Structure formats: structure tokens, C-alpha cells
Amino acid sequence: MTERVVIAGVGLIGGSFGLALRAAGFDGELVGLGRDPARLDAALECGAIDRAETEAAAATADADVILLAVPMGAMASVLAAIAPALEPRTIVTDAGSVKGSFVTDAHRILGSLARVVPGHPIAGTERSGVDAAFAELYRGRRVILTPTEETEPEATETVERLWSLTGANVERLPVEAHDRLLAATSHLPHMLAFGLVDALARGDDPDAVFRYAAGGFRDFTRIASSDPVMWRDICLANRDALLEALEAYRDDLEQLTAEVRDGDGDGLLSRFRRAKTARDRFCG
């Protein structure tokens, strides 16, 4: 039975996790771990956690599950902070966007992956912080768990039950498959949005560009309002898979450029029809 859940990093993701568990009737204790007392106070005030701690040892004592909902660049340091106080039964899971680097760090720092359940909720907004958290964030959304061969089945089942309480649809994937798929479907689109907005902002007349930007531009670039530090960390953590996705997209962009340059209307129409069919099928 899960009686105490620790949330390390009570921002949008961690805060919404706590709010969703409480809304679902979870009656255990929710403990928030963080460095900023003001942010922890905000998490207490909105009900995302029941108790706040700034010291890892105090937070992890008697913990059944610890969720690391911190930026990818902070995962290793948080793992190192909680490691001395971890009890053998405590399950460690995470909400990071990259699983390979987390598994590597967890194995190096904790020494065993038996009680480690890597995870990634495919949910979020361009906003950050506990003030943006809400209990419905995970409802109907996918959460991917990537247990390793060393992970104990009972640990995975416990984490799966918690995420199911939030209303999420839980699936499992191998670590490498997760990172490759997310590089193409999440990390690459963010890079394109950031890159396009930055290129236009550095152009000859950025004020005019953004003043006359239509709804399509706003829709496409909405994710460029996401946390830059978080996305820097994700890029570096998933570098190899992201490079493959970027290079594949660059090759396809060169073909698209050639179609426009050559006035290849048939090629453009075929491309656009394939894209519309695919998006309507999978995202409609």
C-alpha cells in the first residue's frame, strides 16, 4: 500500500501530479521536496502537497514512492541528494522527457535499478511552475513507463497504479524506443518552433513580422514559449536521437526546397495531401 509519496520538484508536472492524486481520493501523505521555500509554500497553499521539505533526508524518510519532476539537467544532482537516505523498499520514478540519460544516472548513483521505474507523462503546457498546475492535466493523456530488465515488476505496477489514479493511460516502452520516438514527435517540433521564432526575431524588421503574424504562426510557435532551460537540458540529454531526427528533417527540407524552387506543383500537392491525411488520421 502506498502511504507516502514524495514529489521532488513541485512545478507544473509535479504539482499537477499531487493535485490529481488528491482529487482521485489518494489518502496518503504528499511530501514536496525543493530548494525554494516560497515555491513550496505555493504548493502547500494550492493543495498539491501536504508537507514541504528542503532537505532530502527529511523528505525521503519512510517514503514509498519518490517522483523526480525536475528538469533533466537536475536529475543527477537530485538522485545524489536522495541516495543516502533511500530505504531499500522505496521506489524511485521520474517524469523526465529523456529516459536513457535518467537510467544511466540512476544506475551510476543508486547502484541498482531494481526499485527504479523511469517514466514520462506526455502532457504539459507552455507554462511552468506550480501556479500553472491543475488536477486534470493527465486525464486521458499517455504516460510511458520504461522499466529496465532489472526493475522489479511490483515497483512498476505500483507506479502504474499511481499514474492511473491521475486519469492517465499508462503504456510501456523500451528506453531506446521512447527516446527515439520522443525525439521525432516532441523534441524536434520544439527545436523547430524555437529556431523559427529566434530566426525571425533576429531579422531585419521583427516588429512587423510578429505584428502581422496570423493564427497559423501563433499555433505553430506556441511551444516556443516553453521553459528554455528545460528544453536546453532535454536537447543535451537526448542528443543522439535528436540529431538523427534533425538530420532526417534537414534532408526532407532540402527536398521540399527543391520542389518549391523547381515549381513542382505535383510534388507539393502530394506532400501536402500525405501530411493532411496522416494528421487527420492520428490527431483528428
C-alpha positions, -999 to 999 in steps of 0.1 A, spaced: 0 0 0 13 34 -9 11 57 21 37 84 14 46 99 -20 74 124 -23 74 149 -52 108 163 -59 101 195 -79 66 207 -73 61 227 -106 36 222 -134 43 184 -137 49 176 -100 22 199 -88 -4 185 -112 5 150 -101 -1 159 -65 -34 177 -73 -46 148 -95 -38 122 -68 -57 141 -42 -87 147 -65 -88 110 -71 -91 102 -34 -55 93 -26 -54 95 12 -17 91 18 8 119 25 22 140 -3 56 155 5 71 182 -16 109 184 -19 125 216 -32 151 243 -27 128 273 -28 106 278 3 84 303 -15 76 278 -42 70 250 -17 46 274 2 27 280 -30 24 242 -35 11 238 1 -14 266 -5 -29 251 -36 -31 217 -21 -5 199 -43 14 187 -12 7 182 25 42 188 38 72 207 24 109 199 30 141 214 17 163 186 30 163 154 11 168 132 42 137 146 59 116 143 27 126 107 19 122 92 53 96 64 52 88 73 15 70 46 -5 75 64 -39 96 93 -49 87 111 -81 115 132 -96 97 160 -115 128 183 -120 145 194 -152 167 168 -170 198 188 -160 189 185 -123 181 147 -123 216 136 -113 220 161 -85 186 152 -70 194 115 -73 226 121 -55 208 141 -28 182 114 -20 205 84 -24 220 84 12 185 85 27 168 60 5 153 29 21 156 -4 2 118 -6 -3 115 30 -17 105 32 -54 122 60 -74 105 72 -106 107 103 -127 88 125 -152 116 134 -174 114 136 -212 145 115 -218 149 80 -204 183 69 -215 202 96 -195 180 90 -165 186 53 -164 224 59 -168 224 84 -139 202 62 -117 224 32 -122 256 51 -115 243 69 -84 220 44 -68 239 13 -78 207 -7 -87 177 -3 -109 156 -28 -90 134 -1 -75 137 24 -103 108 29 -127 116 55 -154 85 73 -166 74 102 -188 39 118 -188 31 130 -224 14 161 -210 22 197 -202 16 232 -214 39 261 -224 35 274 -188 56 263 -159 55 265 -121 30 252 -95 8 282 -102 1 266 -136 -6 231 -121 -41 216 -124 -56 183 -114 -69 174 -149 -35 177 -167 -31 140 -171 -67 130 -177 -68 110 -209 -32 116 -217 -5 90 -221 22 82 -195 50 60 -208 69 38 -183 102 23 -194 112 -2 -168 145 -19 -173 152 -57 -172 164 -51 -136 133 -33 -124 111 -53 -101 76 -59 -116 60 -49 -83 77 -15 -84 64 -9 -120 29 -19 -110 29 5 -81 39 34 -102 14 24 -129 -14 24 -103 -5 59 -92 -5 73 -127 -38 56 -134 -53 74 -105 -45 107 -122 -67 96 -152 -37 89 -174 -34 60 -199 -3 41 -189 18 23 -215 52 7 -215 81 10 -240 118 1 -240 141 30 -231 157 34 -265 123 33 -283 109 60 -261 139 83 -267 138 78 -305 100 84 -307 100 114 -285 129 130 -304 108 129 -335 74 138 -321 82 162 -293 118 173 -291 122 181 -329 90 202 -330 102 222 -301 135 228 -318 118 239 -350 95 263 -331 123 278 -311 145 281 -342 119 298 -363 110 324 -337 146 331 -330 154 335 -367 125 359 -373 133 379 -341 169 384 -354 156 395 -389 155 430 -404 121 440 -391 110 416 -363 83 440 -351 65 439 -384 69 402 -387 52 395 -354 27 423 -357 12 407 -389 17 371 -379 -16 352 -384 -31 324 -363 -12 297 -380 21 312 -368 8 315 -333 -4 279 -333 28 265 -347 51 285 -324 31 283 -292 56 258 -278 84 283 -282 70 299 -250 82 268 -231 109 270 -205 142 275 -223 164 259 -196 142 228 -195 145 224 -233 182 230 -234 186 202 -209 163 179 -229 183 186 -261 216 177 -244 202 146 -226 187 132 -258 214 144 -282 220 113 -303 183 106 -310 176 143 -316 205 146 -340 191 117 -361 157 134 -362 172 168 -371 193 153 -399 163 134 -413 142 165 -412 170 185 -429 171 160 -457 134 163 -462 135 201 -460 160 200 -489 136 180 -509 108 205 -501 131 234 -510 137 217 -544 100 213 -551 94 250 -544 124 261 -564 115 238 -594 79 248 -593 70 212 -587 33 216 -580 25 179 -582 52 171 -557 40 198 -533 4 187 -536 13 151 -530 33 161 -499 5 183 -485 -21 156 -491 0 129 -473 5 153 -444 -32 161 -441 -42 125 -443 -17 115 -417 -25 143 -393 -63 138 -397 -59 101 -390 -37 103 -359 -45 137 -345 -81 144 -357 
